[in-house]
Amino acid sequence: MKNIIVATLSLLLSTNAFACYDDKSLSIEDGFDNCLVEAEQGVAVTQHFTGIAYEYGIGSAQDHKSAHMWFNIAAANGYSGAVENRDIVAKKMTPSQIEKAQDMAREWMAKHQ
């Protein structure tokens, strides 16, 4: 499954589907950093992508709590696909990790909206 996700993301990145990867000279890590900036600015599709990147460790360390957080934020901002991905990553987490991720999302939302 991870290989399918990585291949899909690679295809999206190679076709510049995400504005934060417009510069083809960027490394995956630099592109991730650009996407993180865009996610922080409230772009729901990029928030969802950031969750995927954290879930699979693409351009960043794998971090299920951060993935869950970004999926929650993307869902709250109207990106419906984020709900399914949040539920998938939640199955890989303990109840205390989920609670922490939910707290992180609430704190982010309070700060940014």
C-alpha positions as CSV (number, residue, x, y, z in Angstrom):
1,M,0.0,0.0,0.0
2,K,2.8,2.4,0.9
3,N,4.4,1.9,-2.6
4,I,1.1,2.8,-4.2
5,I,0.8,6.0,-2.2
6,V,4.4,6.9,-2.9
7,A,4.0,6.3,-6.6
8,T,0.8,8.4,-6.6
9,L,2.5,11.2,-4.8
10,S,5.5,11.0,-7.1
11,L,3.2,11.3,-10.1
12,L,1.4,14.3,-8.6
13,L,4.6,16.0,-7.8
14,S,6.1,15.3,-11.2
15,T,3.0,16.9,-12.8
16,N,3.1,19.9,-10.4
17,A,-0.3,19.1,-9.1
18,F,0.5,21.0,-5.9
19,A,1.6,24.7,-6.2
20,C,4.1,24.2,-3.5
21,Y,6.1,21.9,-5.8
22,D,6.1,24.2,-8.8
23,D,9.9,24.5,-8.9
24,K,11.0,21.1,-10.4
25,S,14.5,21.7,-8.9
26,L,13.1,21.3,-5.4
27,S,14.0,18.2,-3.4
28,I,11.1,16.3,-1.8
29,E,12.1,17.8,1.6
30,D,12.1,21.4,0.2
31,G,8.8,20.8,-1.5
32,F,7.4,19.4,1.8
33,D,8.6,22.6,3.5
34,N,6.8,24.7,0.9
35,C,3.6,22.6,1.3
36,L,3.8,23.0,5.0
37,V,3.8,26.8,4.6
38,E,0.8,26.6,2.3
39,A,-1.0,24.3,4.7
40,E,-0.4,26.7,7.5
41,Q,-2.0,29.4,5.3
42,G,-5.2,27.4,5.3
43,V,-5.2,25.6,1.9
44,A,-7.3,22.5,2.6
45,V,-6.0,20.3,-0.3
46,T,-2.4,21.1,0.9
47,Q,-3.4,20.3,4.5
48,H,-4.6,16.9,3.3
49,F,-1.4,16.3,1.3
50,T,0.6,17.3,4.4
51,G,-1.2,14.7,6.3
52,I,-0.4,12.1,3.7
53,A,3.3,13.2,3.7
54,Y,3.4,12.8,7.5
55,E,1.6,9.5,7.5
56,Y,4.2,7.9,5.1
57,G,7.3,10.0,6.0
58,I,7.5,11.6,2.6
59,G,9.7,14.7,2.9
60,S,9.5,14.5,6.7
61,A,9.8,12.0,9.4
62,Q,6.8,9.6,9.7
63,D,4.5,11.1,12.3
64,H,1.0,9.6,12.7
65,K,0.0,12.3,15.3
66,S,0.8,15.1,12.9
67,A,-0.9,13.2,10.0
68,H,-4.0,12.8,12.1
69,M,-3.9,16.5,13.0
70,W,-3.6,17.7,9.4
71,F,-6.3,15.3,8.2
72,N,-8.6,16.8,11.0
73,I,-7.8,20.3,9.9
74,A,-8.3,19.6,6.2
75,A,-11.7,18.0,7.0
76,A,-12.7,21.0,9.1
77,N,-11.8,23.2,6.1
78,G,-14.0,21.2,3.7
79,Y,-11.7,18.6,2.2
80,S,-13.9,15.5,2.5
81,G,-11.3,12.9,1.6
82,A,-9.4,13.8,4.7
83,V,-12.0,12.1,6.9
84,E,-11.3,8.7,5.4
85,N,-7.5,9.1,5.7
86,R,-7.8,10.3,9.3
87,D,-9.7,7.2,10.1
88,I,-7.1,5.0,8.4
89,V,-4.2,6.6,10.3
90,A,-6.2,6.4,13.5
91,K,-6.1,2.6,13.2
92,K,-2.3,2.8,13.5
93,M,-2.4,4.9,16.7
94,T,-3.1,4.4,20.4
95,P,-6.0,6.1,22.0
96,S,-3.6,8.5,23.8
97,Q,-1.9,9.4,20.5
98,I,-5.3,10.1,18.9
99,E,-6.3,12.3,21.8
100,K,-3.0,14.2,21.5
101,A,-3.5,14.6,17.7
102,Q,-7.0,16.0,18.3
103,D,-5.7,18.4,20.9
104,M,-3.0,19.6,18.4
105,A,-5.7,20.1,15.7
106,R,-7.9,22.1,18.1
107,E,-5.0,24.3,19.1
108,W,-4.1,24.9,15.5
109,M,-7.6,25.8,14.6
110,A,-8.0,28.1,17.6
111,K,-4.7,29.9,16.6
112,H,-5.5,30.1,12.8
113,Q,-9.2,30.8,12.6
